[in-house]
């Protein structure tokens, strides 16, 4: 059984939800300073299940892209390399009735790209999140 995200070194920094207007929102409501972290891992947990783990050099930029891409997909606007219809459906089915999910992040200190990549690979293997592209390639 995988460790909790907290046991793995993540901090609970906020929440994620879909509004009635089909807007995907990620909020840094528990730890606003995390928005400015560099060289970070992030994760989303919904009803106890880790559904996505990723890495980024600039957390603020990556989370803004998530919000934009998933919101566009929820509204039927798709572009190459962004959120697909299948992923949008997964987010919708998991965040029904304005259910909130949890948003976590972890800084890699000192910043190190190799460590960031290695840690993401390890965590994806450990948690096997259903919304990770890496998982689909393995299947």
C-alpha positions as CSV (number, residue, x, y, z in Angstrom):
1,X,0.0,0.0,0.0
2,X,1.4,3.4,-1.0
3,X,2.4,6.0,1.7
4,X,0.2,9.0,2.1
5,X,1.3,12.0,0.2
6,X,2.2,13.7,3.4
7,X,4.5,10.7,4.4
8,X,6.1,11.0,0.9
9,X,7.1,14.7,1.7
10,X,4.2,16.6,0.1
11,X,2.5,19.6,1.7
12,X,-1.2,20.1,1.4
13,X,-1.3,23.5,-0.3
14,X,-4.9,23.8,-1.5
15,X,-7.9,22.4,-3.2
16,X,-9.2,21.6,-6.7
17,X,-12.8,21.6,-8.0
18,X,-15.1,22.1,-11.0
19,X,-17.7,24.9,-10.7
20,X,-21.2,24.8,-12.1
21,X,-19.8,26.9,-15.1
22,X,-17.4,24.0,-16.0
23,X,-14.4,25.9,-14.7
24,X,-11.5,23.9,-13.3
25,X,-10.1,25.7,-10.3
26,X,-6.9,25.0,-8.3
27,X,-6.5,27.2,-5.3
28,X,-3.5,27.7,-3.0
29,X,-5.9,28.3,0.0
30,X,-3.8,26.5,2.6
31,X,-0.3,27.6,1.6
32,X,-0.3,30.6,-0.7
33,X,3.5,30.9,-0.8
34,X,3.7,27.5,-2.6
35,X,2.6,29.3,-5.8
36,X,6.1,30.7,-6.1
37,X,8.0,27.5,-5.6
38,X,10.5,26.4,-8.2
39,X,11.5,22.8,-9.0
40,X,8.4,21.2,-7.6
41,X,6.3,18.1,-7.7
42,X,2.5,18.4,-7.5
43,X,-0.2,15.9,-6.8
44,X,-4.0,15.8,-6.7
45,X,-5.9,13.6,-4.4
46,X,-9.7,13.0,-4.6
47,X,-11.6,11.0,-2.1
48,X,-8.4,9.5,-0.8
49,X,-7.1,8.5,-4.2
50,X,-4.0,10.1,-5.7
51,X,-5.2,10.8,-9.3
52,X,-2.3,12.8,-10.8
53,X,1.4,13.5,-10.0
54,X,3.6,15.8,-12.0
55,X,6.7,17.9,-12.0
56,X,7.4,21.5,-13.0
57,X,10.1,24.1,-12.8
58,X,7.6,26.9,-12.0
59,X,4.6,25.7,-10.0
60,X,2.6,28.9,-10.7
61,X,2.9,28.5,-14.5
62,X,2.1,24.8,-14.5
63,X,-1.0,25.2,-12.3
64,X,-2.2,28.1,-14.4
65,X,-1.8,25.8,-17.5
66,X,-3.7,23.0,-15.8
67,X,-6.6,25.4,-15.0
68,X,-6.7,26.7,-18.6
69,X,-6.4,23.4,-20.4
70,X,-8.9,21.4,-18.3
71,X,-11.4,24.3,-18.3
72,X,-11.1,24.5,-22.1
73,X,-11.6,20.7,-22.4
74,X,-14.6,20.8,-20.1
75,X,-16.1,23.4,-22.5
76,X,-15.4,21.3,-25.6
77,X,-12.3,23.3,-26.7
78,X,-9.4,21.0,-27.4
79,X,-5.9,21.6,-28.7
80,X,-3.1,19.3,-29.4
81,X,-1.0,18.4,-26.4
82,X,-3.5,19.7,-23.9
83,X,-6.3,17.9,-21.9
84,X,-8.2,15.3,-23.9
85,X,-11.9,14.5,-23.8
86,X,-11.1,11.3,-21.9
87,X,-9.1,13.3,-19.2
88,X,-11.9,15.9,-19.0
89,X,-14.4,13.2,-18.4
90,X,-12.2,11.7,-15.7
91,X,-11.9,15.0,-13.9
92,X,-15.7,15.6,-14.2
93,X,-16.6,12.1,-12.9
94,X,-14.2,12.6,-9.9
95,X,-15.3,16.1,-9.0
96,X,-19.1,15.8,-9.3
97,X,-21.4,18.0,-7.3
98,X,-18.6,20.6,-6.6
99,X,-16.7,18.0,-4.6
100,X,-13.3,19.4,-3.7
101,X,-10.1,17.5,-4.2
102,X,-6.8,18.1,-2.5
103,X,-3.9,19.8,-4.1
104,X,-0.4,19.0,-2.8
105,X,3.1,20.2,-3.7
106,X,6.7,19.4,-2.8
107,X,9.9,21.5,-3.4
108,X,13.1,19.8,-4.4
109,X,15.8,21.6,-2.5
110,X,18.3,22.5,-3.7
111,X,16.7,22.7,-7.1
112,X,17.9,19.8,-9.3
113,X,16.3,18.7,-12.5
114,X,17.6,15.1,-12.4
115,X,16.3,14.7,-8.8
116,X,13.0,16.2,-9.9
117,X,12.6,13.7,-12.8
118,X,13.7,10.7,-10.7
119,X,11.4,11.5,-7.8
120,X,8.4,12.0,-10.2
121,X,9.1,8.6,-11.8
122,X,9.4,6.9,-8.4
123,X,6.1,8.5,-7.1
124,X,4.2,7.6,-10.3
125,X,5.3,4.0,-10.0
126,X,4.4,3.9,-6.3
127,X,0.9,5.5,-6.6
128,X,0.0,4.6,-10.2
129,X,-2.3,7.6,-10.6
130,X,-5.1,7.1,-13.2
131,X,-4.6,10.5,-14.8
132,X,-0.9,10.2,-15.5
133,X,0.1,9.9,-19.1
134,X,3.1,7.7,-18.1
135,X,0.7,5.2,-16.6
136,X,-1.2,4.9,-19.9
137,X,2.1,4.3,-21.9
138,X,2.9,1.4,-19.6
139,X,-0.5,-0.2,-19.9
